[in-house]
Amino acid sequence: MSTAGPAPTTPTAGTPASATGTPTPATGTPPSGRRLGRRLVQLYAGLALYGASSALLVAAGLGLEPWNVLHQGLAELTGLSIGVVSIVVGAAVLLLWVPLRQRPGLGTVSNVFVVGLAMDGTLALLPDVRSLALRVPLLVAGVALNGMATGLYIAARFGPGPRDGLMTGLHRRTGRSVRLMRTAVEVAVVITGFLLGGTIGVGTVLYAVSIGPLAQVFLRWFAVPSAPAGSTVVAGGTPERVILRP
């Protein structure tokens, strides 16, 4: 008497079967390991490019983004490199998260170190540029690259940078709008940096009006699926509102 063989495996809806009849995952979403790898690459590529873009603005000498006006002024005062000052200021701002009850992520801590190191490294490679015909393209390239870098590291969703988190933290603690908090903090930062010797100019204005639209475009380009709930490397908030709403 023959015995019946095992019943064939029937794939569930949305789960295609392999050639052996074993269900395989749906192809609509990449595996979590591959997705995490992509996000990590985006995070560190974005932070490195952010530092490089800031270095281009420094080399152009036509005006810096608000926080780097402060960093440059402090560098003039202390004799430290602007990248080292960026790291020190980033760490100090991160300490302000404690009373604001902000939760840092991997991207927050990485931001403190990677941006400053990339900025100093790029400045060491750039020649001394004096011609306006070269400084203007450097400025434009720096602003455009900064927008791409911003989209890369924010879309990775590993938590806001320390300065962005400061603004969202103030918004939550005070009940004031993100726009007001950003304006108040950056005006104070620019004035302090300028008084210390930081550079403001057409580049500062160009950055202010361009970074929001540029970041919006690149956020769409580099969007990845959100991290699973309960991830230990992702902070609870993201800085999109700070970046995209001047």
C-alpha positions in Angstrom: 0.0 0.0 0.0 1.5 3.3 -1.0 1.8 6.2 1.4 0.8 9.8 0.6 3.7 12.2 0.2 4.0 15.5 2.0 1.4 18.1 1.1 2.9 20.8 -1.2 3.6 24.1 0.4 1.1 26.8 -0.7 2.5 30.3 -0.7 0.5 32.9 1.0 -0.7 36.0 -0.8 2.2 38.4 -1.4 4.8 35.7 -0.6 6.2 34.2 -3.9 7.4 30.6 -3.8 10.9 29.6 -4.8 11.6 26.8 -7.2 11.7 24.2 -4.4 8.3 25.3 -3.1 9.7 27.1 -0.1 8.1 30.5 0.5 10.4 33.5 0.0 9.9 37.0 1.3 7.9 39.5 -0.8 10.1 41.7 -3.0 8.4 45.0 -2.3 10.7 45.9 0.6 14.4 45.2 0.8 15.7 42.9 3.6 16.3 44.7 6.9 20.0 44.0 6.8 20.4 45.5 3.4 18.2 48.5 4.3 20.3 49.1 7.4 23.5 48.9 5.4 22.2 51.5 2.9 21.1 53.8 5.7 24.6 53.6 7.4 26.3 54.4 4.1 23.9 57.4 3.6 24.5 58.6 7.1 28.3 58.7 6.9 28.4 59.8 3.3 26.1 62.6 4.1 28.0 63.8 7.1 31.4 63.6 5.3 29.9 65.5 2.3 28.4 68.1 4.7 31.9 68.7 6.2 33.4 68.9 2.7 30.7 71.4 1.5 31.3 73.6 4.5 35.0 73.6 3.7 34.2 74.8 0.1 32.3 77.7 1.7 35.2 78.5 3.9 37.6 78.4 0.9 35.3 80.7 -1.1 35.4 83.3 1.6 32.1 84.9 0.5 30.1 84.1 3.6 29.3 80.9 5.7 26.3 79.2 7.0 25.2 80.5 10.4 26.9 77.9 12.7 30.1 78.0 10.8 30.2 81.8 11.2 30.4 81.1 14.9 32.9 78.2 14.4 35.2 80.4 12.3 35.0 83.3 14.8 36.0 80.9 17.7 38.7 79.5 15.5 40.2 83.0 15.0 39.9 83.6 18.8 41.4 80.3 20.0 43.9 79.4 17.2 42.2 76.0 16.7 41.1 74.7 13.3 37.5 75.4 12.4 36.9 71.6 12.3 38.1 71.1 15.8 36.0 74.1 17.0 33.0 72.5 15.2 33.5 69.3 17.2 33.9 71.1 20.5 30.8 73.3 19.9 28.8 70.2 18.7 29.7 68.3 21.9 28.7 71.4 24.0 25.4 71.7 22.3 24.7 68.0 22.8 25.1 68.5 26.5 22.2 71.1 26.3 20.0 68.2 25.2 20.0 66.8 28.8 17.8 69.5 30.3 15.7 69.5 27.1 15.1 65.8 27.5 16.2 65.1 23.9 17.3 61.6 22.9 20.4 61.4 20.7 20.8 58.7 18.0 23.8 57.3 16.2 23.5 60.1 13.7 23.6 62.7 16.4 26.9 61.5 17.9 28.4 60.8 14.5 27.5 64.3 13.4 29.7 65.8 16.2 32.9 64.2 15.0 32.5 63.3 11.3 31.6 66.8 10.0 34.5 68.6 11.8 37.0 66.0 10.6 35.8 66.1 7.0 35.9 69.9 7.1 39.5 70.0 8.2 40.5 67.2 5.9 39.0 69.0 2.8 40.5 72.3 3.8 43.9 70.7 3.9 43.5 69.5 0.3 42.1 72.8 -1.1 44.5 75.3 -2.6 44.4 79.0 -1.5 41.8 80.5 -3.8 42.0 84.3 -4.4 40.3 84.9 -7.8 36.6 85.8 -7.6 36.2 83.8 -10.8 37.0 80.7 -8.8 35.5 81.7 -5.5 32.0 82.1 -6.9 31.8 78.6 -8.3 33.2 77.2 -5.0 30.4 79.0 -3.2 27.7 77.6 -5.5 29.2 74.1 -5.4 29.4 74.3 -1.6 25.7 75.3 -1.2 24.5 72.7 -3.6 26.7 69.9 -2.0 25.4 71.0 1.4 21.8 70.5 0.3 22.6 67.0 -1.1 24.5 66.1 2.1 21.6 67.3 4.2 19.2 65.2 2.3 21.5 62.1 2.6 22.0 62.2 6.3 18.4 63.2 7.3 16.9 60.6 5.0 19.0 57.9 6.8 16.9 58.6 9.9 19.5 58.0 12.6 18.5 61.1 14.6 19.1 64.9 14.1 22.4 66.7 14.4 23.1 68.3 17.8 22.2 71.8 16.5 19.0 70.8 14.8 18.0 68.9 17.9 18.6 71.9 20.1 16.0 73.9 18.1 13.4 71.1 18.1 14.1 70.7 21.9 13.5 74.4 22.5 10.4 74.2 20.5 9.0 71.3 22.6 10.0 72.9 26.0 8.9 76.4 25.3 5.8 75.8 23.0 7.2 78.3 20.6 7.3 77.5 16.9 10.3 75.8 15.3 10.7 78.7 13.0 10.9 81.2 15.9 13.4 79.0 17.8 15.6 78.5 14.7 15.5 82.2 13.9 16.4 83.2 17.5 19.2 80.7 17.8 20.8 81.4 14.4 20.6 85.1 14.7 22.4 84.9 18.0 25.0 82.5 16.5 25.6 84.7 13.5 26.0 87.9 15.5 28.3 86.2 18.0 30.4 84.6 15.3 30.6 87.9 13.3 31.8 89.8 16.3 34.5 87.2 16.8 35.7 87.5 13.2 33.5 85.0 11.4 32.6 85.7 7.7 29.1 86.7 6.6 28.3 87.8 3.1 26.4 86.8 0.0 27.2 83.2 0.7 25.3 83.4 4.0 22.2 84.8 2.3 22.5 82.3 -0.6 22.7 79.5 1.9 19.7 80.7 3.9 17.4 80.9 0.9 18.6 77.8 -0.9 19.1 75.1 1.8 15.4 74.4 2.4 14.4 73.8 -1.3 17.6 71.8 -1.9 17.2 69.6 1.1 13.6 69.0 0.2 14.6 67.7 -3.3 17.4 65.5 -2.0 15.2 64.1 0.8 12.9 62.7 -1.8 15.8 61.3 -3.8 17.4 59.5 -0.9 14.3 58.5 1.1 14.6 55.0 2.6 12.0 53.0 4.7 11.8 54.0 8.3 13.7 51.9 10.8 11.8 49.2 12.7 10.1 50.3 15.9 12.3 50.1 19.0 15.6 50.6 17.1 18.5 51.4 19.5 20.3 53.6 17.0 17.5 55.9 15.9 16.5 59.0 17.9 12.9 59.9 18.4 12.9 63.0 16.4 14.1 64.2 13.0 15.2 67.7 12.0 13.2 68.0 8.8 11.1 70.9 10.1 14.2 72.8 11.2 15.9 72.4 7.8 12.9 72.9 5.5 11.1 75.7 7.3 13.3 78.8 7.5 
